[in-house]
Each structure stands twice: as structure tokens, then as C-alpha cells.
Amino acid sequence: MHIAIASSDGETINEHFGKADRLFIYDCAGGRLTLLFVRAVIPLSTGDPGHAFDPQRMAVTLAALRNCARVYCTRIGERPREELEKAGIEVVVGAGAIAAICG
């Protein structure tokens, strides 16, 4: 199963989904986690708490998540969560070591 992690350092789940500028894509199989790609994305958040949802930015992010079944992040807005779920991607909110995910 391919999973995506919103992380600033590639070691911990420590990013808000909408603020991430890259997503770490891993394969989780047989209890092993293997890094496949680091995909650049345009952050969904503009920094303004009242910013409008941008469907074009979300489309770019969804393309970066192709083949992913799950996304891990520390926080996520309601609308991006809805869009991920519509695309069949499970959202897991929490923080911690990436290495502990597939154990």
C-alpha cells in the first residue's frame, strides 16, 4: 500500500496538510516502509486563515497522491479532507516517527 506523509524533515509526521510543500510517498508492505518518492506540491494554505479553498491547487495535490491509499498529517482542513476522502484516500491525523507507521 502506498502512503503519503506531510513532513518537513522526512523523519516525522509534523506538517499540516495544507501547509506542506512536499509529500513523502512510501510503500508499506510486509511490515517494511520504503521511500518511493518525494513529490513537491503547492501548499493549499495561503497563510491567511480565511483563504478560500482552491480547487486547482487541490487537483495538483491529488495528482501527487496518485496511487496512495492513505495520508498522514498533523492537521487538515475540512474541505481538503472531504476531497481526499472523495478520491478514496484515508486521512490519518497525528504526529510521530514515520518509521513507526508500518510496524
N, C-alpha and C positions, 0 to 999 in steps of 0.2 A: 504494500500500500504506500502510495506517495503522500507525504505530508508537507505542509509549509509552516515555517516558523518566522514570526516577526521578531527580529533580534538585531541589536546594534553591534554585537560582537561575535556572533556565530557560536557562542557557548551557552548563552542563557536566553530564555524567553523573557524579554524585557522591554518590548515595544508595544505601544498602542497600534492597533492595525492601521488606522487612518493616518498615522504619522510615519509609518515605516517607508523607507526609500529603497528597501531591498527585502527580498524574502528568500530564506534559505530553504531549498527543496531537498527533502530526504526520502529515501526508500526505507521503510520499516518492514522488515521481513525476518522471520525466524529468530526474533529477539535481537536482531542487529540493526543498527541505524547507519546508513551510508549516505553521505552527502553527494547529491547528484548535480545540483546547480545552485548558483546564487543569482537570482533574477532581479534586476533593477526595476522599480516601479515608481510612478509619480505618486507622492503621498496624496491621499484623499483629502486630508485636512489642509486648509489654507492658513491655519493659525488663528483664525477668527472663530470663536466659539459659536457664532450664529451663522456660519457659512452654509450655503445651500449645497445639497447633495449634487455631485457632478457625475451624471451617467457616463460621460466619455472617459473620465478617469477610472471609474469603476470597471468599464469594459476593458481597459488596458490591464488593470489588476487581475480581472478574471482570466484574461488571456495568459498572464504569467502563472496562474494557478492551474492551467490545463493539466489534467490527469491527477490532480490532488484530491484526496478524499477528505482531508481534514486540515484546518488551520489552527495554529496555536498563537495566542497573543495575550497581552496583559489586560487590554481593554478593547472594546469595539463599539461603534455607534449602532443604533437600532437599524437604520436603513442599510448600511453595509452588511450587517448580519443577515438581514432578510434577503438581500441579493445573493449572498453566498449560499444560504440555505436553498433558495430557488434553483441555484446551479448544482445542488446536490452535494455541497461541501459542508461538512460538520464544523462548527466553531467551538473551540475549547479555550476558555478564558482562565488564565492563571499565570504564575511565574515560576521559574526554577531552571534547573540544568537541563539542557537539551538532551544530554546523554542519558538521562533517566526516563525518557519518554517510551522507549521501545524495549523495556527490560522485562 
